[in-house]
Amino acid sequence: MHRWRCGRQNRPDTATARADQHRCPAVTQATRGLILPDRATRQFDWFLGAAIIAAPFYWWLFSILVAPASRPVFADVVSQRFIVIALVYPVLEEIVFRGAIQGWLLKKEWGRRRWSGLSGANVVTSLVFAAAHVVRRPSLLSAGVFIPSLVFGFFRERYNNLYVPIALHIFYNAGVALLFR
């Protein structure tokens, strides 16, 4: 039997599970299908904080290396372009790349092997992600999305869901869409 974090046993009868929902938040979250972080990530995920703090550095690096001709301009937030770049693309890309491709590669033995905290599945998925960006962007921009892609893949594996990678991807894309045309 699975043991909940709060110390109660998971019982198959629904009456007990419903009663435990009021006493144990872990039961409530598990019954809603949310993944609970392990003990190391319960308080605050320092890796996630670092990923959020790194976004402005990525935008600055993007402005120097990729878009030196375009100056930062604050785009119209309600524009169709912003909505597509900041909301639609990140959700679709994360479902395809982190959900389907990385999920499939993690089922392979070599895909689960890790080097410096990164799985083989994450590295291959990030290479495919960067290659997919070559179609619409210059090669330097495509290379520039490789590192954020590794970050998104890292959090896909850390939390075993797509919520965090989608949120980070939206954050990164929104910054680029707001600052650069």
Secondary structure as a PSIPRED ss2 file (coil, helix, strand):
# PSIPRED VFORMAT (PSIPRED V4.0)

   1 M C   1.000  0.000  0.000
   2 H C   1.000  0.000  0.000
   3 R E   0.000  0.000  1.000
   4 W C   1.000  0.000  0.000
   5 R C   1.000  0.000  0.000
   6 C C   1.000  0.000  0.000
   7 G C   1.000  0.000  0.000
   8 R C   1.000  0.000  0.000
   9 Q E   0.000  0.000  1.000
  10 N C   1.000  0.000  0.000
  11 R C   1.000  0.000  0.000
  12 P C   1.000  0.000  0.000
  13 D C   1.000  0.000  0.000
  14 T H   0.000  1.000  0.000
  15 A H   0.000  1.000  0.000
  16 T H   0.000  1.000  0.000
  17 A H   0.000  1.000  0.000
  18 R H   0.000  1.000  0.000
  19 A H   0.000  1.000  0.000
  20 D H   0.000  1.000  0.000
  21 Q H   0.000  1.000  0.000
  22 H H   0.000  1.000  0.000
  23 R H   0.000  1.000  0.000
  24 C C   1.000  0.000  0.000
  25 P H   0.000  1.000  0.000
  26 A H   0.000  1.000  0.000
  27 V H   0.000  1.000  0.000
  28 T H   0.000  1.000  0.000
  29 Q H   0.000  1.000  0.000
  30 A H   0.000  1.000  0.000
  31 T H   0.000  1.000  0.000
  32 R C   1.000  0.000  0.000
  33 G C   1.000  0.000  0.000
  34 L C   1.000  0.000  0.000
  35 I C   1.000  0.000  0.000
  36 L C   1.000  0.000  0.000
  37 P C   1.000  0.000  0.000
  38 D C   1.000  0.000  0.000
  39 R H   0.000  1.000  0.000
  40 A H   0.000  1.000  0.000
  41 T H   0.000  1.000  0.000
  42 R C   1.000  0.000  0.000
  43 Q C   1.000  0.000  0.000
  44 F C   1.000  0.000  0.000
  45 D C   1.000  0.000  0.000
  46 W H   0.000  1.000  0.000
  47 F H   0.000  1.000  0.000
  48 L H   0.000  1.000  0.000
  49 G H   0.000  1.000  0.000
  50 A H   0.000  1.000  0.000
  51 A H   0.000  1.000  0.000
  52 I H   0.000  1.000  0.000
  53 I H   0.000  1.000  0.000
  54 A H   0.000  1.000  0.000
  55 A H   0.000  1.000  0.000
  56 P H   0.000  1.000  0.000
  57 F H   0.000  1.000  0.000
  58 Y H   0.000  1.000  0.000
  59 W H   0.000  1.000  0.000
  60 W H   0.000  1.000  0.000
  61 L H   0.000  1.000  0.000
  62 F H   0.000  1.000  0.000
  63 S H   0.000  1.000  0.000
  64 I H   0.000  1.000  0.000
  65 L H   0.000  1.000  0.000
  66 V C   1.000  0.000  0.000
  67 A C   1.000  0.000  0.000
  68 P C   1.000  0.000  0.000
  69 A C   1.000  0.000  0.000
  70 S C   1.000  0.000  0.000
  71 R C   1.000  0.000  0.000
  72 P C   1.000  0.000  0.000
  73 V C   1.000  0.000  0.000
  74 F C   1.000  0.000  0.000
  75 A C   1.000  0.000  0.000
  76 D C   1.000  0.000  0.000
  77 V C   1.000  0.000  0.000
  78 V C   1.000  0.000  0.000
  79 S C   1.000  0.000  0.000
  80 Q H   0.000  1.000  0.000
  81 R H   0.000  1.000  0.000
  82 F H   0.000  1.000  0.000
  83 I H   0.000  1.000  0.000
  84 V H   0.000  1.000  0.000
  85 I H   0.000  1.000  0.000
  86 A H   0.000  1.000  0.000
  87 L H   0.000  1.000  0.000
  88 V H   0.000  1.000  0.000
  89 Y H   0.000  1.000  0.000
  90 P H   0.000  1.000  0.000
  91 V H   0.000  1.000  0.000
  92 L H   0.000  1.000  0.000
  93 E H   0.000  1.000  0.000
  94 E H   0.000  1.000  0.000
  95 I H   0.000  1.000  0.000
  96 V H   0.000  1.000  0.000
  97 F H   0.000  1.000  0.000
  98 R H   0.000  1.000  0.000
  99 G H   0.000  1.000  0.000
 100 A H   0.000  1.000  0.000
 101 I H   0.000  1.000  0.000
 102 Q H   0.000  1.000  0.000
 103 G H   0.000  1.000  0.000
 104 W H   0.000  1.000  0.000
 105 L H   0.000  1.000  0.000
 106 L H   0.000  1.000  0.000
 107 K C   1.000  0.000  0.000
 108 K C   1.000  0.000  0.000
 109 E H   0.000  1.000  0.000
 110 W H   0.000  1.000  0.000
 111 G H   0.000  1.000  0.000
 112 R H   0.000  1.000  0.000
 113 R C   1.000  0.000  0.000
 114 R E   0.000  0.000  1.000
 115 W E   0.000  0.000  1.000
 116 S C   1.000  0.000  0.000
 117 G C   1.000  0.000  0.000
 118 L E   0.000  0.000  1.000
 119 S E   0.000  0.000  1.000
 120 G H   0.000  1.000  0.000
 121 A H   0.000  1.000  0.000
 122 N H   0.000  1.000  0.000
 123 V H   0.000  1.000  0.000
 124 V H   0.000  1.000  0.000
 125 T H   0.000  1.000  0.000
 126 S H   0.000  1.000  0.000
 127 L H   0.000  1.000  0.000
 128 V H   0.000  1.000  0.000
 129 F H   0.000  1.000  0.000
 130 A H   0.000  1.000  0.000
 131 A H   0.000  1.000  0.000
 132 A H   0.000  1.000  0.000
 133 H H   0.000  1.000  0.000
 134 V C   1.000  0.000  0.000
 135 V C   1.000  0.000  0.000
 136 R C   1.000  0.000  0.000
 137 R C   1.000  0.000  0.000
 138 P C   1.000  0.000  0.000
 139 S H   0.000  1.000  0.000
 140 L H   0.000  1.000  0.000
 141 L H   0.000  1.000  0.000
 142 S H   0.000  1.000  0.000
 143 A H   0.000  1.000  0.000
 144 G H   0.000  1.000  0.000
 145 V C   1.000  0.000  0.000
 146 F H   0.000  1.000  0.000
 147 I H   0.000  1.000  0.000
 148 P H   0.000  1.000  0.000
 149 S H   0.000  1.000  0.000
 150 L H   0.000  1.000  0.000
 151 V H   0.000  1.000  0.000
 152 F H   0.000  1.000  0.000
 153 G H   0.000  1.000  0.000
 154 F H   0.000  1.000  0.000
 155 F H   0.000  1.000  0.000
 156 R H   0.000  1.000  0.000
 157 E H   0.000  1.000  0.000
 158 R H   0.000  1.000  0.000
 159 Y H   0.000  1.000  0.000
 160 N C   1.000  0.000  0.000
 161 N C   1.000  0.000  0.000
 162 L C   1.000  0.000  0.000
 163 Y H   0.000  1.000  0.000
 164 V H   0.000  1.000  0.000
 165 P H   0.000  1.000  0.000
 166 I H   0.000  1.000  0.000
 167 A H   0.000  1.000  0.000
 168 L H   0.000  1.000  0.000
 169 H H   0.000  1.000  0.000
 170 I H   0.000  1.000  0.000
 171 F H   0.000  1.000  0.000
 172 Y H   0.000  1.000  0.000
 173 N H   0.000  1.000  0.000
 174 A H   0.000  1.000  0.000
 175 G H   0.000  1.000  0.000
 176 V H   0.000  1.000  0.000
 177 A H   0.000  1.000  0.000
 178 L H   0.000  1.000  0.000
 179 L H   0.000  1.000  0.000
 180 F C   1.000  0.000  0.000
 181 R C   1.000  0.000  0.000
